[in-house]
Each structure stands twice: as structure tokens, then as C-alpha cells.
Amino acid sequence: METSVSKWGNSLAVRLPAEYARALGLSEGAAVDVSVTADGALRLVPAQAFDKAAFLKQLTQLQKAPITQPVMQTLRDAARY
């Protein structure tokens, strides 16, 4: 389907047909992730809800360095004033 780009305030907008919005489960105010692919296509997908627990689990798995005393505290403790 071909559509046009319109001006919306200082931005540009593309109107989504109702059938596409229904197929994606989108409604007014819904969050979407927009990106440009390597071949120059515009990719629009419904945004995933942020899962804090999953993010923290993934962050913990990525952490490889041991947690040690902060360097600044070590420097302050060793300072001679």
C-alpha cells in the first residue's frame, strides 16, 4: 500500500490505515519502536513493555568484574592532609 508523508507540527507523519493498526494491536497513544534497517527500510513495531526484573537479571549476568571498594574512597583514605 502506498501512502504519503504529511507535516504534523515541526515533524513529519505517516498515517497508518485502521486495518494495519488493528493487526498490530495499536491504538491512539500506543508506543512504537521505529528504526531504519540496513537496506534503508523503515521498521515500525509495537514497543515492548519495560520489564525491570528481566533487565536486572540480564545486567547481573553481564557483570563480570567483582564489586570492590570504590577507588575514590581508597584515595581519600590514603590522602595525607
PADREN-934746 format. One record per residue (C-alpha): chain; residue number from 1; x, y, z. Coordinates in pm, 1 decimal. Layout:
<miros>
A:NUM:X:Y:Z;
...
</miros>
This chain:
<miros>
A:1:0.0:0.0:0.0;
A:2:127.5:346.5:-81.3;
A:3:64.4:643.8:147.2;
A:4:204.0:993.5:179.6;
A:5:413.4:1179.1:434.4;
A:6:237.8:1477.9:593.1;
A:7:354.4:1764.7:811.6;
A:8:245.9:1745.8:1176.5;
A:9:371.3:2049.1:1367.5;
A:10:750.7:2056.2:1319.2;
A:11:760.9:1682.2:1242.8;
A:12:659.0:1454.4:960.9;
A:13:391.5:1187.7:998.7;
A:14:267.6:883.0:812.4;
A:15:-94.4:781.2:864.7;
A:16:-146.4:411.6:936.6;
A:17:-457.0:251.4:788.9;
A:18:-701.4:125.8:1054.9;
A:19:-665.2:-235.8:939.0;
A:20:-287.9:-223.0:996.0;
A:21:-330.3:-65.8:1339.9;
A:22:-579.3:-337.0:1436.5;
A:23:-348.5:-611.4:1308.7;
A:24:-65.7:-475.3:1527.0;
A:25:-290.2:-412.5:1827.9;
A:26:-220.6:-38.1:1819.0;
A:27:-448.9:236.8:1942.6;
A:28:-409.0:610.8:1986.1;
A:29:-118.9:685.3:2219.9;
A:30:40.0:340.7:2182.4;
A:31:420.3:330.3:2198.7;
A:32:610.3:200.7:1895.2;
A:33:976.9:142.1:1816.8;
A:34:1085.3:297.5:1488.0;
A:35:1416.0:219.8:1317.2;
A:36:1579.5:230.5:977.8;
A:37:1713.9:-103.3:856.0;
A:38:2047.7:-153.0:680.3;
A:39:1873.4:-160.7:342.7;
A:40:1700.2:174.1:410.6;
A:41:1355.1:41.8:502.2;
A:42:1154.2:198.3:783.3;
A:43:1068.3:-57.4:1053.0;
A:44:782.8:9.1:1294.1;
A:45:693.3:-242.0:1569.3;
A:46:485.6:-214.4:1887.1;
A:47:712.0:-124.3:2180.8;
A:48:771.9:-391.3:2441.6;
A:49:680.4:-307.7:2799.2;
A:50:989.4:-249.9:3011.9;
A:51:1048.2:-548.9:3241.6;
A:52:1267.2:-425.8:3527.2;
A:53:1321.9:-774.5:3675.6;
A:54:1438.1:-917.1:3340.7;
A:55:1664.9:-616.2:3284.2;
A:56:1828.5:-653.9:3626.9;
A:57:1876.1:-1027.6:3570.0;
A:58:2041.6:-961.5:3233.2;
A:59:2258.0:-687.0:3385.0;
A:60:2371.2:-918.9:3665.3;
A:61:2467.7:-1185.5:3411.2;
A:62:2672.6:-932.9:3212.9;
A:63:2860.7:-810.1:3517.2;
A:64:3199.7:-979.9:3515.0;
A:65:3414.4:-751.6:3730.7;
A:66:3398.9:-812.1:4104.6;
A:67:3248.5:-536.8:4312.4;
A:68:3525.2:-377.7:4517.3;
A:69:3565.6:-70.3:4731.5;
A:70:3529.1:246.9:4523.7;
A:71:3859.7:388.7:4401.1;
A:72:3778.6:739.1:4525.9;
A:73:3724.5:610.3:4879.6;
A:74:4062.7:435.9:4865.7;
A:75:4228.7:757.6:4750.5;
A:76:4058.1:959.8:5023.5;
A:77:4160.3:709.6:5290.3;
A:78:4524.3:721.7:5171.0;
A:79:4535.3:1101.3:5140.9;
A:80:4774.6:1286.1:5368.6;
A:81:4633.4:1622.1:5466.8;
</miros>
